[in-house]
């Protein structure tokens, strides 16, 4: 269902005024340029040259051994030339069985030199175009995909609704405390490899239903040292952060992309095609950032407490995320069109954008000394810059992050700084083709690469045709 039908910013603002509380816009182009061009201090040693970021967007295009392949190189070369001063390098598995698909990046002893070459290439391209890399930060996102690992899932606890959505048997074994303890050192080993490759910032991926995010939701459904109380559910992160600080000291910038509101799994109504939540009990005993009495809404007290601890333990930059693309994609990614076979939006996308802004704003205001990256802008299309400028000026966030639109429009930041606006013919329309490609596995390498077929046609148009053909063949 087409929802984005606005002819100008005034029409969008009028609709936002009726549907939302937090979606507001800066209309002056010069103000947009000035606000988005603000420097952002991350630490004594790191100041970003502007307030724009590219989110960690997975391309599913590594070699089978986890090396960056041709399309990986192309994507990051484009990002390096794009003008954003925070380029969040995509989810990179810390071990082979932590990959979400057969072509997810995976850093290991055998390919660290290839990551070093890619990092050096990004730095050189950025230096050549913009004159300096002193104000550029490239964190590498370290991950274990947990329940969504390929080819065998690794779950942290049993949430019956997520088990139902993922067809996980109730007696499926959970990752043990002993395995979690060993995993701590595997994260440190991956961070050492990233350091050798040149990265001076690492991110612990704690979002989108993957292992460390699932850990935070284990209020019930598991016993042991890493579940139950908030102290237990953050134990793994506390230990890893302490080990990172002990090994690298202040030379390493520690980042975290944190899922701050899980909500509940949704399913497609077979008659209407609209998404609806799976039946859930109240009080809802699982999840992270959820209101126990109404898990479709957020309750952020635990999240705010944990973020305070993360700061104490060494986190210097936080990327705010919500939802899980596997079981409630509209929460994290308000869209115009679902990927094939998925459900239609159960709410107006502006309401989803408002949720993003509301949650990020509450967290940023609770911790004004911790720079946070905001999410949820792509559905606003050319007006994303206007919303970002308003949020930064109002203190609702410090850095504007762009995800799907960066695949379509990798140099959006250059236009933001020089024009105060983006080109309508280039901007992402949230038609979810990138997600469709991510979900297609009938490929000789086990996974189709993901990108933007509508706006990067020469490269991803043929890939999209091949993927569509593979679906028809079954």
N, C-alpha and C positions, 0 to 999 in steps of 0.2 A: 504494500500500500504506500503510495507516494505521500509523504508528509512535508517535505521541504519544497514549498511553493512560493517562497517570499521573493518579491521583486526588488526589495531594498532593505536596508537595515532597519528603517522605521517600522516596516511591516513585521519583521522578526521581533523587534523589541515589544511591539504591541501584543503579539501572541505570547511572548515570554512573560509579560506583565500579568497575563491572565492565567497562565499555567504554572508559573514557577515563582520561587522566592529569591533565588540567588543568581539567575542568569541575567546579567546586565552588560552593557557594552559601552566602550569608549568610541565615540564617533569621529573624533578629530584625527586625521591621518598623521599630523605632525606629533601629536601626543602619543599615538601608537608607536611611531618610530622611536621617540624618546624613551618611552617606558620599556619597550622590549629591548632597547639598546643598553639598558642599565647593566652595570657590572654587578656580579653577585659574589660576595665573599663566602667561601666554603671553609677555609682554615687560614692560619697564618701564612701558609705556603701556597695556597690555591685561591685565585680569584678568577671567576669566569668572565670572559669578555663581553657577554651579553646574557640576557635572561631567557634564552631559548634552548631547548633540548630536543634531540631525536630519541624517542623511546627505543628499547631493545626489540627490534622487529625481526623475527626469525624468517630466514629464507628457505630453510629445509633443502639446502643445496650444497652440503659438504660432500666430500668423497665418502665412501663407505668406512674409511678409516678415520673420519672426523676432521680431515684437513679442509681448510677453506678452498673452495673450488672456483671455477671461472666466474660464476654468477655472484659468489660471495665477494670476490675481489671487486667486481663491478659495482656492487651495492655500496661498499664502504668507500670506494673511490668517489662515488657520487655524493655520499654523505660528507666526506672530508672537504669537498668543494662547496658544500651547501650553505655554509655560513653560521650554523648553530655552533655554539662554543661548548656544548655538552653533548657528546655523541655516545650514547649508552650502548655498548657493544652487546650483541644479542646473547641469549641463553646458550651457554657453552657447558656441556656435561663434564663433570669431574671424574666420571668413570663410565665405562662402556654400557653397563646395564642401567645407567641413569639417563639414557637418551630417550627422548619422546618419539623419535622416529629414526629410521635407518640412515637419514641424512642430516641429523642434527649435529652441529659442531661439537667436537669432543677434543679437549686438549690433553695431550699425554707426552711422555718422553720422546716418542718417535716423531712428533710433528711440531714440537715447540718452535723450531727454527722457521717453519712456515708461518706461524702466527707472528713471529718477530718480523718477518719480511712484510706481512700485511700491515702491521702496526707502523713500521717505519715508512711504508708507502703513504699511509694516511697522514702522518705527520709532515712528510715532505710536500705533499700536494697542498695541504692547508697552509704551510709556511710559504710556499711559492705564491699562492693566491692572496693570502691575507697579511703576509709580512711577519707573522709571529705565531708560535704555538705556546707561548708562555701563558696565555689565557684560555687554552683549550684543555679539556679533560675528557678522557676516554676510559670509563670504567668497563671492565669485562664482567659480565654477569655469569657467576658460577652457579650451576644448578644440578639437582637430581630430580628427575621427573616423577619419581614415586609411583603413585597409582596409575599414572599415564606413561610409565616406562615401556619401552619396546625392547624385546618381544614379550617380556614377562613383567606384569605389574608388581609393584612393591608398595604395600599399603601400610600406613602408620596406625590407623584405628578404624573401627567399624562405625560408620554413620549409616543406618539402614537406608536412608533416602539416597545417599550417594552410592551405596552398594547396589540399590535397585537400578539406578540410572546407568551404572557401569557394569551391570551383570556380574557383580562380585559375590560369591557365596558367603553366607554368614560365618562359615567356619574357615574361611581363607586365612592363612597365617599372617600375622602382622610382623613388621620389622622389629626385631628384639632390641632391648636396651643395650645389649652387648654390641649389636650391629650399629646402633646409633653412636655409641662411644667410639667405635672404630672409624665411623664416617667422619667424625670431627677431624681426625688427622688426615683423612683423604681430601677434605676441603683445604687444609693447610698445604698439602702437597700440590694441589692444583693452583693455589695462590702462588706458590714458589715458581711453578712453570710460567704463570702469567707474568710474574716479575721478570723472569729471564727473557720473556718475549718483549719486554719493554713497558708493559702496562704498569702505571703507577697508581691505579685505582682499581679496586675490586668491589663487586656487588654480590651480596648474598641474596639470591632470588627466593623471596618468601611470599609468593602470590600464585594465583591461578590454579589452586588445587594441587600443586606439586608437593613434594615430600615435606619441605620445611613449612609450607603454608598449612598443610593438613595437620601438622604437628600442633600449630597454635589453636586449632579447632577442637583438639582432643580433650574437651572438658569432661566427657564421658565416653565410654566405649573402649577404654584401655586402662590398664594399671601400670605402675612402674615409675621410674625416675623422671621420665620425660612427658608425663601426662597428668591430668587432673588440675592441680593448682596452677595459677599463673606463673609462679616461680618454677614449677616443673616444666611447663610448656615452653618457657623461654630458656631453660637450662642449656640446651644444645647451642643456641645462639650466643648465650653468655660465654660458654666455653670456647667456641670458635673465635669470637671477637677477642677474647683475652689472649688466645694463642697467636692471632694475627698481630696484635699490638706487641706482644713479647718478641715476636720474630722480626717484624719490620719497623717497629717504632713509628714515629711521625712521618716517615718518608712515604708511607702508603696511605692513600686516602680511602677510607672505608665507607662504602655506600650500601644501601639496602633498598630494593624495590619491595614494598610491603603491601600485601593485600589487607585492606582495613575493614572490609565488610563482605562476608561470604554470601548472605542470603541463603536460599534453599534451591534445590534442583527444580527445573521446569521441564515440562514435556509438551509436545504438540497435540492440541485437541484435534482428533481425526476428522471432526465435522467442520470446524471453523478454521483450522490451521493456525489458530492463535496460541501462543504459549500460555500455559497455566501451571502454577506450582503443584508439585506432587503433594498429596495430602500429608500434613505434618502435625505432630502433637504439640500441645502447649501445656506447660512450659516446654520450650524447645531446648533440649539439653546439650546440643552439639554446636559447633560453629564458632566463628571469631567475628567480633564486632556486631553480633546480632542481638536484637531485643528478644529475650526469652519469651515474652508474652506475645510478640508479633515478629517472627523472624524475617518478615518481608521488609522490616525497617531496622535501622542501625541503632546500636547503643555502644558508645565509643569510650566508656570509662576505662575498660581494660586496655584498649588500644592506646589511649593517651598515657596510661601508666607504663605500659611496655615501651613506648617510644622514649619516655624519660629514662628508662633503664638503658635502652640502646644507646642513647647519647652518652650516658655515664660509661658505657662499655666500649665506646670508640666510634660509633656511627656518626659521620659528619655530613652526610647528604642522604635525604630520604625521597624516594619516588613513590607517590601515593597511587595505589591501584585498588580496584574493587571487583568483586564477582569472579566467576570462573567460566572461561569460554567453553568448557566441555559440558556444563550443565545449566548455565543461565547466561548465555552470551549477551543478551540485551542489557544486563546490568553493567558489564564492563565496557561494552562497545555498542552504544545506541546506533541503530542502523536504519537505512531506507529499505533494504531488501535482504532477507536472510540468505545464507548459503543454502544450496539445494537440499531439500528434505528437512530443513530445520523449521522452527516455528516463526510465525509473524510476531512482530512487537506486541506485547500485551499492554503497552502504555505508549503515550506519545513520546517520541524520542527526546523532546525537550525536558520531559520529566526525568529521563535518565541522565541527561546532561546536568540538570539541577542537582540530582543526587551526588554526582561526582563533585560538583562545586561546593555543595553543602558539607560533605564529609571532609574534603581537603581543606576547606576554610576553617572548619572547627579544629582540625588537627594543627594547622599552621598557626592559628591564633593561640592555641594552647602551648605551642613550643616555638615562639617567634625567633629564637636564637638558632634554630635548626633549619637550614634552607631545604625547602620541599619542592618537588616537581609535581605539577598538576597534570591530570589526565582527563580524557573525555571530551576533547574539543573537536574531533574530526567531523562529527555530524553537522556542526555549524558551518562547514564549508568555508567560503571566503570570509565569513564573519568570525572565524575562530580567533583571528588576531585581535579583533575588537573586544571580544570577551576576555581574552588573556590579558590585554592591557588594563581592562577594568579590574580584574582580579588581583593583578600585581599591585596596582596603585592603591587598592583598598586593603592590602595586607592579607588577602585571602590565600595567597600562594606567593612564592618568590621566583619560580621558574616555570615557564610555559613549555609543556612537553607535547610533541606531535608524534603520533604513531602511524596509523594507516596512511595518512596524508603524506608522510615522508617517503613512502614507497612510490606514490604517484608524483610527488613534487619535492624531490630531495633538496632543492635550493630555495625552499619557501622562506628561509631566514634572510637570505640576501634581499629578496623582494620586500620582506617586512621592514628591513632597515633602510632600504633606499626609497621605497614607495609608500610604506605604511599600509600596504594592501597586497593581496595575492591575485593572481590571474584566474578568473572564473573557469576558463577553458582547461586549466591544468589541475584544479583542485579535486581531491577525492570526493566522490559522491556517496560513499559508504554503501556500495552495492555488493560488498562481501565476496568478490571474486578471489581476493587473496586468501580468505578463509576456505573457500571451496577448494582451492589448489592444495592447501595444507592438509585437507581431509582425504585427498585422493592417494591411495596406496598402490593402485594397479599400474605400477611403473617398473621397468626393468631393474631399477635400483631400490625399489620398495617404497618410493616416495616421490611425488611430483614437487619440483621447486615452486616456491610461492613468490608472487610479485603482483604487479598491477596491470592486468591485460588492457583495461580501457585507456590508460594514460602512458603505458610503456609498451605499446603495441608491437613494435618490431621484435622485441625480445620475448614478451610473455603472451602475445597473441597466438603464435603457433603452439606454445605450451598449453594454453587454454583449450585450443582445438583438440590437441592430443588427449588431454584429460577428459574432455567431453566424450570423445570417441571411446575411451577406455570404459567410461560409465555405461555407454550404450551397449558395449560388448558384454558387460557384466563381469 
